[in-house]
Amino acid sequence: MALSDSQIQALGSEAIKFAAAGDFARAESLFARVVADRPNSGQALHLLGQARLKLGRFADAREPLERAAKFLPRDPAAQVNLAGCLTVLGAHAEALVALERAAALAPGNAVIAHNRGRSLEALGRSEEAERAYDEELSIDHRLMPSLGARAGLLAARGDWAGALSDLDMALTSQPNDPHLRLRRGELLLAQGDWMRGLDDYEARLELPGCWTPDLPRWQGEPLDGRLLVYPEQDDIESDAAMRDTLMLARLPGIDATIQCSAKVAGWLDLPSIGRGDPLVGFTAAIPLRSLPRALAWDLQSLPAPPPVRLKAEPGERIGWFSTSDPPPDVAVERNAEHVAHCKLVVGDDHAPTHLAALLGIPTLLRLPHSADWLWGPQRGPSPWYRTLETLDGTLGGDAAAALAARLGR
C-alpha cells in the first residue's frame, strides 16, 4: 500500500534526525522505505546513498547514488558523493565523469578540483592530475590534501625541490603533522640528505602500525644498562623484519640485545631474544630504523655489518631471489635455505639477498625506482656490504644482456 505524502515526510524527518545523531543504521532503514515508495525521488535516493556510505556499504550505496545523480542533474553534491563512492570501489573512470559534471555545475570549487586530481592520478594521467591540484591550490594555496598530493607527483618525476616546497608550505599550517613530516623526511633521505631527513623520519613512530616495547626510547644518550634493539614491524617473522635486522643490527661497543626471529638469531652471532620474551634488565629500546639518527650514521661512515654464525660454502649454482625471471639458459637456485651454497646471488631487497651479502657471497641487488632510502640515490658498489652491488631493477636492453653475460661466466 502506497504511503501518503505526510507519511513520507514524517519518515524522512525521522530518518534525518537519526542521521544527525549518528545512528546511520536506523536512518538507512527509513530512507530505504521512502525510496521503495518513491523510487524516482532524487533527494531520497541521495540520502539513502549517503547513509550507506556512512555505514561503509559502498557497493550498496552505488545504485541509489547513480540514480540520484540522474534525477538531480543540477546538484553538484549528488555528483560529488557518487564520485566518492565510485573512487572507493576503484571505478576511477566513472568517478572522473561524475566529477567533471560537478565541476561544470560548481566552477572554482577546490574540493572538486582536488578529487578530480585524485581520479586522474589513479588513472595514470599524472600531468592532468598535477594541473587539477594546481587549480585547487590557485583557489586556496593552504589546502593540505592537494599540497601533499602534488608533492608526490613532483617527486615521482624527479622535481625534488618542488615537492619539498609543497610539503614545507603544508607544514607551515600544520607543523606537527606526522604524515607531512614523514613524507618530507623520506624525500630528503631518498636524495641522500640524511642530515636533514632523519629527524623528520622519526615521525613514522607517531603513526599507527609500529610495534613498540614498554621501555623508554633511546635517543643516543649514554646508556646505564642494556639496550633492546628491535624491528618495528608487528610480525617479527616477516621478510621486512628479517631484512631490517640483517641490514641494520650494527652495534659495535654497545651493550645491546637484538629482538628477532629464531631464524635470524641462528644466523647472527649477537645476543638475541624473541618478541614474546620478558624485557628484564633493559634500560631503553630503539627501533632498528632509528639507529642511523641516534648514532649519526651516513653512507660514508657505516659501522661494520653484524657478525654471522652461518658460513658460506659456495657451490656452482647461482642464487636467484627476485620476482623477475632469470635470463634464459641460466640454471639458478631459488630455495632461500641454500643461500650459503651459492657462488653468486641476484635478488630483490629481501632477507635472502642480505644474508648472501653478509656471508661475503658476490651479490647483485636489484632496486626499483622507489627503493628504500637506506641504499642512497646512487647505484653500483654498496657501502653496506663489501661484496654487494646495487642495480637498477628495471633492467632492459643492453643492461639485461650484460647481466646475463655476468651470470654465464
Residue pairs with C-beta under 8 A, 6 or more apart in sequence:
2 37
3 11
3 33
3 37
8 34
8 37
8 38
11 30
11 33
11 34
12 30
12 31
12 34
12 44
12 47
14 30
15 26
15 27
15 30
15 31
15 34
15 47
15 51
16 27
16 47
18 24
18 26
18 27
18 30
19 27
19 47
19 50
19 51
19 54
24 51
24 54
24 55
25 55
27 47
27 51
28 48
28 51
28 52
28 55
31 44
31 47
31 48
31 51
32 48
34 41
34 44
34 48
35 41
35 44
35 45
35 48
35 64
38 44
40 71
41 71
42 67
42 68
42 70
42 71
42 72
42 75
42 78
43 68
43 72
45 64
45 65
45 67
45 68
45 71
46 64
46 65
46 68
46 72
46 75
46 77
46 78
46 81
48 61
48 64
49 61
49 62
49 64
49 65
49 68
49 81
49 82
49 85
50 61
50 81
52 58
52 60
52 61
52 64
53 61
53 65
53 81
53 84
53 85
58 85
58 88
58 89
59 89
61 85
62 82
62 85
62 86
62 89
65 78
65 81
65 82
65 85
66 82
68 78
68 81
68 82
69 78
69 79
69 82
69 98
69 101
72 78
73 101
74 105
75 105
76 101
76 102
76 105
76 106
76 109
76 112
79 98
79 99
79 101
79 102
79 105
80 98
80 99
80 102
80 111
80 112
80 115
82 95
82 98
83 95
83 96
83 98
83 99
83 102
83 115
83 119
84 95
84 115
86 92
86 94
86 95
86 98
87 95
87 115
87 118
87 119
87 122
92 119
92 122
92 123
93 119
93 123
95 115
95 119
96 116
96 119
96 120
96 123
99 112
99 115
99 116
99 119
100 116
102 109
102 112
103 109
103 112
103 113
103 116
106 112
108 139
109 139
110 136
110 139
110 140
110 143
110 146
113 132
113 133
113 135
113 136
113 139
113 146
114 132
114 133
114 136
114 143
114 145
114 146
114 149
116 129
116 132
117 129
117 130
117 132
117 133
117 136
117 146
117 149
117 150
118 129
118 149
120 126
120 128
120 129
120 132
121 129
121 149
121 153
126 153
126 156
126 157
129 149
129 153
130 150
130 153
130 154
133 146
133 149
133 150
133 153
134 150
136 143
136 146
137 143
137 146
137 147
137 150
141 169
142 169
142 173
144 170
144 173
144 174
144 177
144 180
147 166
147 167
147 169
147 170
148 166
148 167
148 170
148 179
148 180
148 183
150 163
150 166
151 162
151 163
151 164
151 166
151 167
151 170
151 183
151 187
152 163
152 183
154 160
154 162
154 163
154 166
155 163
155 187
155 190
160 187
160 191
163 187
164 184
164 187
164 188
167 180
167 183
167 184
167 187
168 184
170 177
170 180
171 177
171 180
171 181
171 184
174 180
178 203
178 204
178 206
178 207
179 203
179 207
181 200
181 203
182 200
182 201
182 203
182 204
182 207
184 197
184 200
185 197
185 198
185 199
185 200
185 201
185 202
185 203
186 197
186 201
186 373
187 197
188 194
188 196
188 197
188 200
189 197
189 198
189 201
189 373
190 373
190 377
191 197
191 377
192 299
192 376
192 377
192 378
194 292
194 297
194 298
194 299
195 298
197 373
198 292
198 293
199 293
201 289
201 293
201 373
202 290
202 293
204 210
204 289
205 212
205 217
205 232
205 287
205 290
209 234
210 232
210 287
211 230
211 231
211 232
211 233
211 234
212 232
212 285
212 287
213 228
213 230
213 259
213 279
213 285
214 279
215 228
215 279
215 282
215 283
215 284
215 285
216 283
216 284
216 285
217 284
217 285
217 286
217 290
218 227
218 284
218 285
218 286
218 294
219 294
220 293
220 294
220 295
220 296
223 254
223 255
223 283
223 284
224 283
225 255
225 281
225 282
225 283
225 284
226 255
226 256
226 257
226 281
226 282
226 283
227 251
227 254
227 255
227 256
227 257
227 282
227 283
227 284
227 285
227 286
228 256
228 257
228 259
228 273
228 279
228 282
228 284
228 285
228 286
229 249
229 251
229 256
229 257
229 258
229 259
229 285
229 286
229 287
229 288
229 291
230 258
230 259
230 260
230 285
230 286
230 287
230 288
231 240
231 241
231 242
231 244
231 245
231 259
231 260
231 287
231 288
232 244
232 287
232 288
232 289
233 240
233 241
233 244
235 241
236 259
236 260
236 261
236 274
236 275
237 261
237 263
239 350
239 351
241 260
241 261
242 260
242 261
242 263
242 264
242 351
243 349
243 350
243 351
243 354
244 288
244 289
245 258
245 260
245 264
245 268
245 288
246 264
246 267
246 268
246 306
246 351
246 354
246 355
246 358
247 354
247 374
247 384
248 288
248 289
248 291
248 292
248 374
249 258
249 260
249 268
249 270
249 288
249 306
250 291
250 302
250 303
250 304
250 305
250 306
251 270
251 291
251 303
251 306
252 303
252 304
256 271
257 270
257 271
257 272
257 273
257 282
258 264
258 265
258 268
258 270
258 271
258 272
258 273
259 272
259 273
259 274
259 275
259 277
260 268
260 272
260 274
261 274
262 274
264 272
265 272
265 274
266 309
266 310
267 308
267 309
267 310
267 355
267 358
268 306
268 307
268 308
268 309
269 306
269 307
269 308
269 309
270 306
270 307
279 285
286 294
291 297
292 298
292 374
295 303
297 303
299 376
299 383
300 383
302 383
302 384
305 357
305 358
305 384
305 385
306 358
308 358
308 359
310 340
310 355
310 359
311 340
311 359
312 340
312 359
312 360
312 361
313 340
313 341
314 341
314 342
314 343
314 361
315 341
315 342
315 343
316 343
317 331
317 332
317 333
317 338
317 341
317 342
317 343
318 326
318 330
318 331
318 332
318 333
318 342
318 343
318 344
318 345
318 346
318 407
319 332
319 333
319 334
319 338
319 339
319 342
319 344
319 345
319 346
319 347
319 352
319 356
319 361
320 326
320 332
320 333
320 334
320 345
320 346
320 347
321 334
321 336
321 339
321 345
321 346
321 347
321 348
321 350
321 352
321 353
321 356
322 346
322 347
322 348
322 366
323 348
324 366
324 393
324 395
326 332
326 346
326 407
327 400
327 403
327 404
327 407
327 408
329 408
330 404
330 407
330 408
332 346
333 341
333 342
336 351
336 352
339 345
339 352
339 355
339 356
339 359
339 361
340 355
340 359
340 361
342 356
342 361
343 361
343 362
344 361
344 362
344 363
344 364
344 407
345 352
345 353
345 356
345 357
345 361
345 362
345 363
345 364
346 363
346 364
346 365
346 366
346 403
346 407
347 353
347 356
347 363
347 364
347 365
347 366
348 365
348 366
348 367
348 393
349 365
349 366
349 367
349 371
349 372
349 375
353 363
353 365
354 385
356 363
357 363
357 365
357 384
357 385
357 387
357 388
358 385
360 386
360 387
361 387
362 387
363 385
363 387
363 388
363 389
364 388
364 389
364 391
364 403
364 406
365 382
365 388
365 389
365 390
365 391
366 390
366 391
366 392
366 393
366 395
367 375
367 379
367 390
367 391
367 392
367 393
368 393
368 394
369 393
369 394
371 390
371 393
374 384
375 382
375 384
375 390
376 383
379 390
379 391
379 392
380 389
380 390
381 388
381 389
382 388
382 389
382 390
391 399
391 403
392 399
395 403
